[in-house]
Amino acid sequence: MRVLIIDSHPLMREAIRMVTLSAWPKAHTVEVGDLASIEAGCRFGAAIDLVVMDPALPGATGLSALIQVKQRLPHTPVVIFASRRDDEMVGFSRALDAAAFIHKSACPSEMVDVLKSVASGARLFPTLNGTTTVQNELAAMRKRLDALTATQLKVLLSIADGRLNKQVAADMHVSEAAIKAHLTAIFRKLGVHNRAQAMLALRPILTEGAAA
C-alpha cells in the first residue's frame, strides 16, 4: 500500500502517517508539504493507492491543489482531511471527485475506518444541509476541467494567480505565443471567451477552501 500524504504541517503529516500505518502496518508513505512539490509526490503514478490531503497548501488557491492531484492521479482515491466542514467545502470537494471528507477533529480510529473503506471503493461524505445546486454546478465545471491537458491546467492555475502571459511563458520556458495558444484552447473547453470570464467561472473553486 503506497499512500501520498499532502499537508503543510510536519506534525500533521506525521499524525496522518501514523494513522496510515495503523490501517496498513506495511504501508509506504510519500509526504508533500507545499503546492510546488505535488508533481514530485505524484511521480509514482499508478503505484499510489491512496491520497490523503489538506488542500490548504502554501501557494494553493482555493481547491487548486485538489484539482492538480486529480489531474495527475485521475484514478486514485483522494481523502480530504481539512479543518473546515461546511456545505461548500464538503460539496466542492465531492464535486471535484474527492472520495471522502474527514474533519481534522476526527479521532484516529474513525480515520482508519474511513481510509480502509475508501481503499475498498467507498465514497464517504458528511450529509449536506443546504441545496445541491452549487454541487451540481461544480460537477459540471469539473467535467470541463477534466478536458484540459496537464499543461493547460498549469497555465490556467497560473493566470488564476494573477500572472501575466509573459510571466507564465518564462516559468514554463516557452514562448508567449505558445501561452496564448494554450489560453485559446482553454477558453474553448471551458465555454468562455476571455480571461475574465474564465476566472469568473472558476471563482467558486479557486476561492473555496482558502480560509481555515
MARNU-634671 format. One record per atom (N, C-alpha, C): residue in one letter; x, y, z. Coordinates in steps of 0.02 Angstrom, whole numbers, plus 50000, padded with zeros to 5 digits. Each point is the difference from the previous one (the first is absolute). Layout:
N
AXYZ ...
This chain:
212
M500434994050000 M499575006050000 M500445006250000 R499935004349950 R500395006249996 R499525005950007 V500125004250050 V499545005550016 V500375006649994 L499725004649961 L500275006749993 L499665004550051 I500405003150044 I499745004550052 I500195007149982 I499495004449996 I500125007049981 I499725004550054 D500435003450037 D499795004650052 D500585004850014 S499855006250014 S500525005150009 S500354999550068 H499714996450047 H500284999750068 H500364993450012 P500645000050016 P500384993850012 P499694995550053 L499765002950055 L499704996050053 L499364996549976 M499615003649958 M499404997049973 M500174994449951 R500515001049960 R500214994749954 R500204993850039 E500365001050055 E500214994450041 E499404996450031 A499505004050022 A499404997050029 A499634995849948 I499955002649939 I499674996249946 I500394993749984 R500665000650001 R500424994149987 R499884994650052 M499955001950064 M499894995250053 M499324996749993 V499495003949981 V499344997249989 V500014995149941 T500365001949947 T500064995749942 T500334993350019 L500515000350041 L500344993850021 L499564995950047 S499545003250034 S499524996350041 S499524996149955 A499845002949943 A499564996649952 A500374994549962 W500625001749979 W500404995349961 W500725000250025 P500184995650046 P500675000250032 P500595000049951 K499914997349941 K500554999749952 K499945005349945 A499575004950012 A499905005349949 A500635004149991 H500095002549939 H500545004649985 H499695006849988 T500245005250034 T499715006749993 T500485004749965 V499725004549960 V500375005449968 V499695006550026 E500405004750024 E499745006050031 E500175006349960 V499515004449995 V500075006349963 V499735005750044 G500375005750002 G499805005450044 G499805006449966 D500055000449933 D499815006249966 D499794998649929 L499705004949969 L499724999249933 L500544998349949 A500595003150007 A500544999049951 A500244992749999 S499894996350054 S500264993250005 S499494994749979 I499405002149982 I499484995149983 I500204995749941 E500285003149948 E500184996249941 E500514994650016 A500495001750042 A500504995050020 A499674994550041 G499535001850044 G499664995050040 G499584995349959 C499755002449944 C499574995849957 C500404996049949 R500665000350002 R500414996949947 R499934992449998 F499764997050055 F499934992850001 F499384997749961 G499575004849983 G499434998549957 G499564994450026 A499914994949958 A499544994550016 A500224996250063 A500625000950021 A500244996550061 A499705003050063 I499725006049996 I499685003250058 I499294997350007 D499864997150057 D499344997050011 D499505004750032 L500245005150036 L499555004450036 L500355006650014 V499625005449998 V500265006750017 V499595002650059 V500355002650051 V499685003450056 V500285007150000 M499565005049994 M500255006849991 M499575005350033 D500345005350022 D499685006350018 D500145004849942 P499495002249963 P500135004349942 P500255006950016 A499995002050064 A500245006750019 A500764999950006 L500335000549943 L500734999649997 L500295006849983 P500625001350021 P500345006149978 P500055000149924 G499805005549969 G500015000549928 G499374997749966 A499544996950037 A499384997649970 A499475005450002 T499565000049950 T499445004649997 T499364995950007 G499655000950057 G499394996150011 G500144992549996 L499634996649957 L500084992849992 L500434998149940 S500445004649980 S500434998649942 S500464994150012 A500204998850063 A500444994350014 A499634993449986 L499364999750018 L499614994049986 L499934999049925 I499895005549963 I499954999549928 I500634997249970 Q500585002450024 Q500644997649973 Q500104992650015 V499834997950060 V500094992950018 V499564995649955 K499375001949992 K499544996049959 K500215000049927 Q500315005549977 Q500245000249931 Q500564995049990 R500444999350050 R500574995649995 R499844992850019 L499524999150045 L499824993350024 L499244999149994 P499744999949939 P499275000049991 P499654993950028 H500354994450006 H499674993850023 H500174998350072 T500365004350034 T500204998750070 T499515003550047 P499724996450049 P499545003250047 P500365005250044 V499675005750010 V500285005450040 V499555001350060 V500294999850059 V499645001550062 V500195007150021 I499505004350006 I500125006950024 I499994999950076 F500545002750029 F500075000250074 F500105007350017 A499455003550017 A500015007350004 A499745002450067 S500165006350015 S499785003150062 S499315003349994 R499745000349939 R499335002749989 R499524994449983 R499375000850022 R499494995049982 R499335003649993 D499905003149942 D499375003249985 D499764997649932 D499395001849983 D499714997549937 D500435001549940 E500285006149997 E500395001949942 E500644995949994 M500374999550056 M500634996349999 M499894992749983 V499514996950032 V499854992949988 V499734999049929 G499525004349981 G499694999249934 G500495001149943 F500435005050006 F500485001449948 F500524994449995 S500214997450057 S500484994450000 S499704993949965 R499374998750014 R499674994349968 R499925001149925 A499805006149982 A499905001649929 A500654999549961 L500565001350033 L500664999649967 L500294993050004 D499584995150017 D500174992949996 D500434997450057 A499985003350058 A500314996950058 A499584993950019 A500304995350036 A499654993850019 A499705000450069 A500265004450043 A499745000550068 A500225006650030 F499665001950054 F500175006150037 F500024998450074 I500565001750032 I500084999050072 I500195006750032 H499655001850053 H500195006050037 H500594998450045 K500435005050011 K500614998850040 K499864998850074 S499385000550021 S499824998350068 S499864992550008 A500004996249945 A499844992950004 A500514996350041 C499784994950035 C500464995950040 C500374995249954 P500594997550020 P500394995549958 P499624993949976 S499604996950044 S499644993949980 S499495001549946 E499685005850004 E499525002049948 E500365001049934 M500585003150002 M500385001149938 M500244993549970 V500214995350042 V500204993549975 V499424996649963 D499415000450029 D499414996949968 D499865003249933 V500065006749996 V499875003549936 V500524998049948 L500644999950019 L500524998349952 L499914992949973 K499844995350043 K499904993149978 K499394999549954 S499475003650017 S499404999849959 S500125002949931 V500365005749998 V500155003249936 V500454995549958 A500494996850031 A500444995549964 A499624994149970 S499424998450029 S499584994649974 S499495002449950 G500025006549985 G499555002649948 G499435004450024 A499955001250065 A499455004050027 A500115007549989 R499465003850000 R500025007349999 R499625002450062 L500335003950042 L499715001950065 L500045007550011 F499415003150008 F499965007250012 F499475001550052 P500115005350041 P499485002250046 P499385002149961 T499424999550032 T499385002149968 T499995007649992 L499825002249941 L499965007249987 L499345002750026 N500025005950029 N499395003150028 N499625004349950 G500365002449950 G499705004849953 G499824997049933 T499935004549951 T499804998049932 T500564996449964 T499824996049951 T500504996549960 T500165003849936 T499725006049992 T500125003949939 T500745001449989 V500335002450053 V500715001549994 V500394993849981 Q499844994450032 Q500344993849985 Q499914997949927 N499405000849974 N499884998349930 N500385004549953 E500045006550017 E500385004649959 E500744998350000 L500254998250058 L500714998150005 L500154993549963 A499524995450002 A500094993749964 A500065001349925 A499595004749975 A500035001749929 A500675003349984 M500245004450044 M500655003149989 M500564994950002 R499954995150045 R500524994950004 R500064996149934 K499444998749968 K500014996549936 K500395004049948 R499915006750002 R500375004149953 R500755000250017 L500155000250066 L500704999950020 L500334993449981 D499634994650002 D500274993449982 D500234999949928 A499715004449959 A500195000149929 A500675003549988 L500255003650050 L500635003549993 L500594995350006 T500525001449962 T500624996250008 T500365002650062 A500524996350022 A500385002150059 A500315006949989 T500245001249939 T500315006549984 T499485005550001 Q499424998849971 Q499475005050000 Q499775001550071 L499964995050043 L499805001250069 L500525004350035 K500634998749987 K500535004050031 K499955007249978 V499865001249936 V499925006849975 V499405003350033 L499454996450005 L499395002750029 L500115002150072 L500314995750039 L500125001550071 L500505005750008 S500455000649952 S500495005550003 S499665006749989 I499555000349952 I499655006449988 I499515001450056 A499754994750033 A499565001050057 A500375003450057 D500654999050003 D500425003350051 D500195007149980 G499735002249942 G500125006949979 G500635001049958 R500304994749977 R500625000649962 R499845001949927 L500435004149971 L499925002249931 L500244994449952 N499775000449938 N500204995049951 N500764999349995 K500355005750000 K500734999649994 K500334996950061 Q499695000950059 Q500264996850060 Q499894992549998 V499424997949978 V499854992849995 V500474996949948 A500115003549945 A500444997549948 A500714999050027 A500235004850040 A500674999450029 A500044994250049 D499484999250039 D499984994550048 D500034993249966 M499674999549942 M499944993649966 M500514999149944 H500425005249991 H500544999849950 H499724998949929 V499465003649985 V499714999849933 V499895007249977 S499785000849939 S499885006849974 S499335002650025 E499935006649998 E499365003050019 E499454998049951 A500194998949938 A499514997849950 A499724993150018 A500434995750028 A499774993350020 A499495000550057 I500125004750046 I499525000950055 I499345002649974 K500015004649952 K499395002649970 K499624994449965 A500364995449968 A499674994449967 A499674995350051 H500354998950056 H499724996050053 H499365003250027 L500025006650010 L499425003550027 L499404999649953 T500125000449936 T499464999349951 T499664993350007 A500414994750007 A499734993250008 A499644999350067 I500285003150052 I499684999750066 I499335003450000 F499965005949971 F499375003749998 F499464996049963 R500214996849946 R499524995949961 R499734994350042 K500454996650036 K499784994250040 K499575002150060 L500135005950027 L499615002450057 L499355003349978 G499935001349936 G499405003249975 G499985007550014 V500595003250002 V500045007250012 V500385003349943 H500045006750002 H500315003549944 H500635003950018 N500135001050065 N500595003850019 N500224998250071 R500555003050021 R500294998650065 R499525001850057 A499675005749994 A499555002250053 A499424995050010 Q499734997749945 Q499454995150004 Q500244993450029 A500614998049983 A500284993850028 A500075000550075 M500265005850024 M500085000850072 M499335000350036 L499505003049967 L499335000350030 L499714993050006 A500104996049948 A499734993250000 A500344995750054 L500645001250011 L500384996050048 L499985002850070 R499705005750009 R500045003450065 R499794995650059 P499444996249995 P499814995950058 P500544995050019 I500324996949950 I500524995050013 I500625003350029 L500195005749972 L500635003150018 L499985004250064 T499395001350024 T499955003750063 T499804995550058 E499644994649986 E499784995650054 E500584996350030 G500014999550065 G500524996450034 G500605004250018 A500015006349978 A500585004250014 A500035002050073 A499435000550033 A500005001950070 A499924993850043 A500374999850056 A499964994250044 A499485001350055 
